[in-house]
Amino acid sequence: MFRSLGTTELLIIAAVVILLFGGRKIPELFKGLAEAVKEFKKSSKDTPGEKKEEQV
C-alpha cells in the first residue's frame, strides 16, 4: 500500500498531520488509532466454536 510513497511524500504527509493536529495531540491520535486497530484485529479473529465452511 505504501510502497509507492517515497520519502518526500511521507515527509509532506507528516508535516500536514503536524499542522492539522499539532504536536501535542499526535500521541493521543496514535493511541486512539492503535486501540482501533487492536479492537479490529480482536473482532476479526474467528471464535473457537465457529467452523469455517469448506469450499467444494
C-alpha positions in Angstrom: 0.0 0.0 0.0 2.7 2.5 1.0 5.4 1.0 -1.3 4.7 3.6 -3.9 5.2 6.5 -1.5 8.7 7.9 -1.4 10.5 9.7 1.4 9.4 13.1 0.2 5.8 12.2 0.1 5.9 10.7 3.6 7.6 13.9 5.0 4.9 16.0 3.4 2.1 13.8 4.9 3.8 14.0 8.3 4.1 17.8 8.0 0.4 18.1 7.2 -0.6 15.9 10.1 1.5 18.0 12.5 -0.1 21.2 11.1 -3.6 19.8 11.4 -3.4 18.2 14.8 -0.5 20.0 16.5 2.5 18.3 18.2 0.7 17.7 21.5 -2.3 15.9 20.1 -0.4 13.5 17.9 0.4 10.9 20.7 -3.3 10.9 21.5 -4.2 10.4 17.9 -1.8 7.4 17.5 -3.0 6.0 20.8 -6.6 6.0 19.6 -5.5 4.6 16.2 -3.7 1.8 18.0 -6.7 0.9 20.1 -8.9 0.9 17.0 -6.5 -1.5 15.2 -6.3 -3.7 18.2 -10.1 -3.8 18.5 -10.5 -4.6 14.8 -8.0 -7.5 15.0 -9.7 -8.8 18.0 -13.1 -8.8 16.4 -11.8 -10.2 13.1 -10.4 -13.3 14.7 -12.6 -16.4 14.5 -14.2 -17.6 17.7 -13.1 -21.1 18.8 -16.5 -22.6 18.4 -17.0 -21.2 14.9 -16.3 -23.6 12.0 -15.3 -22.4 8.5 -17.2 -23.8 5.6 -15.1 -25.8 3.2 -15.1 -24.9 -0.4 -16.0 -27.8 -2.7 
